[in-house]
Amino acid sequence: MHRLLVAGLIIPLCSLCCAPAARAEVAGSDAPHIEWEVKNRFRLFRSEADFQRHVAAARSRSVLAAEQQLERESDGRGWARDTVERLCVDRAGRLLEVCDRDGEREPYLVPHDHRVDVVLAGNLPANDGCAWSFDDGEGPPRQVNGPCSDDVKGRLRYGRPTTVSVDIALSDGTTQRLVSEIRVRDVLIAGMGDSIAAGEGNPDRGVRLSDEGFCFKRFSGGEYYRPGRAGFTGNKACAARRRFRQQ
């Protein structure tokens, strides 16, 4: 089963979600085999660590339990409190055409390649090291030598398969070869509308909205109004600040 790469959102106001890890492996077998994983699969995150935080929170939990876990980790201030500055958006909320992700500048919507981690799994025989080869059909294959227990990291093109082979140098002087194919699939998720249009945070039963709404202020400046619930009499932020300045 191949890894699924989940791309970032076109509109970052939509909910963030993490795809479950899906290793390419030989099910039910302890024989040596090649496993691979696309790193930082949700492209809105600049950092792999932020992606893994969500993966850990969602593991064996419901969506509500994962949200509550992230809330506890952030002292109740929301999971994005220390992540918003590490997203592939500018301070006005606009997507970056090119984003620096884990030290690599990538086109956001149409990346040329993806960061992949490859490893030998299963019961490995006694050996004197491994020789890896990565061939995507363009130019000479990439060669990597090292201990068989080490992960091999690299960037692989998507839209074409990469043939991966590894020669395990056995202690008796012979060689055991394993071959696999890596085919990264790029999935782009487009979200239309804002959180209200998407129904996020909306109760099970619909509510009536007011005509005047409430004031919303962008990071980069500027104010405009969003719909608000009818009958709400609390502080509407921008209007309250203007009244205070006029007094």
N, C-alpha and C positions, 0 to 999 in steps of 0.2 A: 504494500500500500504506500503510495507516494505522499510526500509532504504537500500540504496545501498552503500556498502563500496567500495571505490576506492583505490586500493593498489598503492604503489609507483612504479616507473619505474625500470626495470632491468638496463637500461643504462640511467643515469641521464642527458645526453646531450640532450635528447628529450624534447619537449615542456612540460610545466607543465599545467595541466588542473584540474578543480575542478568540481566534480559532483554536480548537484543541490540537495539541501536538499529535502528529500521526507519523511515527517512524516507518521508514521503508525497511521492512524486516521479514525474516522467514518465520512465520508463526509456528509456535510449538516445537522449534528446533534449537538445540544447543550447539549445532555445528557453526563454525566461523562463517560470518556473513557480513555484508556491508550495510550500514545504516547511514542515513543522511537526513539533514534538517535545515530548512531555511531559517536563518536567524532574523530576529526582530521583524516578524511577518506582518505586523500592522504598521503601515508606512507613515502614519501620522506621528508616531513616536520617533524622536531623534535617537533615543538611547535604548539599547537592548534591556538595560536594567528596569526601565519603566514598563516595558512590555512584560517582562518576567514577573513584575509585581502583580499585574492583573492576572497572569496565568496562575500564580500561586494562590491568589484570593479566590479564583473561580474553581479551583480543583476540588472536586467532590462536594461542592456547595451549590445551593440554589442561587439565582441571580440576587435575590434579596439578601441572603447570607453573605454573598461576596461583597455587595455594597456596604453592609454593616461592618465587615472586616476592614475594608478600606477606610471607612469612617473612623474606626478605632485607631488605625495606624496614623491617621492625620489629626488626632485630638479633636475630632468632630468638625474639622474645617473643610472637609472634602478632599477626595483623592487628588484633585487637580491643583491643590494649593502650591505644591512645589514642582509640578510637572508642566504647567501652562507655558512657562518660558522655554521648555524643551520640546515644543511641538513644531511641526513644519508649517507654521503660520506666522505672520508678522503680528505686531501689537494691535493692529486694526482688525485682526481675525481673517486676513486674506491669505490664501494658500501661497506658498513659495513655489516658484517654478523650478528652482533647484534647491535642494535641502542637504545640509551636511549631517549625515546619519552615521554615527559611530566612526567618525573620521573620514568618511567617503562622501564626496559630493555626488548626489544622484538627481537626475530629472524626476520630478515627483510623479507625474502622470504616466510617463513612458520610460521607465528605467531600462537601461541596456542589459543589465545583469543583476544578479542578486547574491548576497552573501550566504554561503552554504557551509555547513559543518559536516564532515564525513568521518566515520569512525568504524573500526572493526569491532563487531560484537560477537557474543557466543563464547564457547570454550576455545581459547586459542592454544595451539600446540606450542611446545618449547621452540623458541626461534631466536634468530640473531638479527631481527629487524625486518622492516617492510619497505618495498619499493612501489610507490603509487604512480599511476599514469592517468591523466585526465585529457580526453580527446573529444572536442566539440566539432571536429571536422573543419576547423578554420585555423590554419597554421600548425606548427608542430605540437604534439601533445605536451602538456605540462607535467614535469616529473618532480616527485617529492619523495625523499628517503628519510627514514627515521624509525624510532621504536614503534612496534605494532600497537602499543597501548595508547599512543598519542592521537588526538584528533587532528585532522587535516582541514585547514580552513582556506577558503578561496572564494572567488566570485565566478559564478557560472552564468552563461547566457541563457535566457529563456526564449522560447519559440523554436528551439532545436534541442535534441537530446545530447547529453554528454555521456560518453562511454567511460566508465571508471573501472580500472583493473588494479589489482594489488598482488604483488608477488611476495609471499611469506617465505623468508629464508629459514628453512628448518635446520635443527641442530645436527641432523645426519648428513647435511650437505646438499639435500634435495630442495626443491622449491614447490610450494603449493600456490596456485593462481586462483583468484576469485575475480569474477567480472560481473558488473551490474550496469544499469543504465539510469541516469538521473534526468528527469524531465520536469523542470520547474514550471508550474502553472501560475500565471499572474491573474488575479481576480480584482477588478476595480469595483468598489462599492460607491454608488452615487446616492446621496441623500438629498431630497428636495424639501424645502420649507424649513421653518424653525421648530423649536421644541413644542410650541403650542400646536402648530399644524400637524406635527407628528404624533400628538396625543400623549407626550411624555409628561408625567406628573398629573395627568388629568384623572379625576375620580371615575369610578365605574359608571356613574350616571352623569350625563352631560350637564353643564352649568350655563347660565345666561351671562353673556359678556356685556360690559358697559360700552357706551359710545366713546367716552373720552380716554379710556385706557390709563396706562401709567407711563411715566417717563423712563427712558432707557438711555444710558450714557455710554458711548464707546470709549475704549482705551485711548484712542487717538484724538478724542474730543468730539463734540457734536452731540446733540440730544434729539431724540425722536420718541414717538409714542407707540407702545405695544397695547394690544387689547388687555383689559382687566376684567375681573369678575364684577358683575352688577351688584351694587349694594356695599361694596368695599369702602370703608371710611377711614382706613389707616393712612400712613404716610406714603405719598406717591413720589418720594425722592426729589426729583428735579423741581416740581412745583413747590415743595416745602422749602427748598433752598432759596428759590427766587423770592418767596414771601419773606424769608428771614433777611435777605439782603435789602429788600425794600423798606423794612422797618428800621 
